[in-house]
Amino acid sequence: MKYPIQVLFREYFEGILAAVFLALFLRFFVISILYVPTDNMEPNLKKGDFVVGWRLSYGFPLPLMRGERLNAKIPQTGDLISFRFPGDENQIIIRRVVGLPGDRVKIEEGRVFVNGAALVISDPTNQVIEGSSDQNYEYPIVFNSQVEFKEMQIPKDRLFVLADNRFRADDSRDWGLVPLKNVESEISFIWLSMDNSSSGLRILWDRMFQWVH
């Protein structure tokens, strides 16, 4: 005969175990939660943002198969992605996809050219927008007219990525291309943003739950 306290304990234990299993499943196979420690991705992501990435955008990650995915898909030009840094795969960083396998990429006076077509335009508010009318994507950047990069063709298993803040060269201009197997997730939205200035730590409420370009 089971006593009520035993039944209650088992129910609580099973509930907690199921919640832990679900949380781990979501964390390793569905979403990634990342902190933005620098201003590399301004104006879209700011230092102090916490963002959510969607792992399933590029296929289902297979357990214990680092980088292998079921129904794998290649990120698209303009996607904001997280990936394992090629120089230290324990480090996850966020950058913008600019060149896909087979593309020819170059930068002249800050303007990015992909397969001969320039991406940079300006909108009526004088904010520099990078995008492609043919592929229907655009996003604001911090423009730097001093950036130059000789044309290169992207190998079949690599991506060319850039920081949105073009004054920061911490991207493929500096440390090279990103292997497709290193891609972790597509960044979707900001769920929390903190400002750690000299006046103290505060929450930036206006940035919470903002979708990112």
Salt bridges, closest charged atoms under 4 A:
GLU14 OE2 - ARG10 NE 3.86
ASP39 OD1 - ARG168 NH1 2.17
ASP49 OD2 - ARG207 NH2 2.66
GLU89 OE1 - ARG66 NE 3.43
GLU89 OE1 - ARG84 NE 3.48
GLU89 OE2 - LYS181 NZ 3.49
GLU108 OE2 - LYS106 NZ 3.19
GLU130 OE1 - ARG166 NH2 2.77
GLU151 OE2 - ARG104 NH1 3.41
ASP157 OD2 - ARG158 NH1 2.90
ASP164 OD2 - ARG96 NH2 2.77
ASP170 OD2 - ARG95 NH2 3.10
ASP171 OD2 - ARG173 NH2 2.77
GLU184 OE1 - ARG55 NH1 2.81
GLU184 OE2 - ARG84 NH1 2.75
ASP195 OD2 - ARG202 NE 3.22
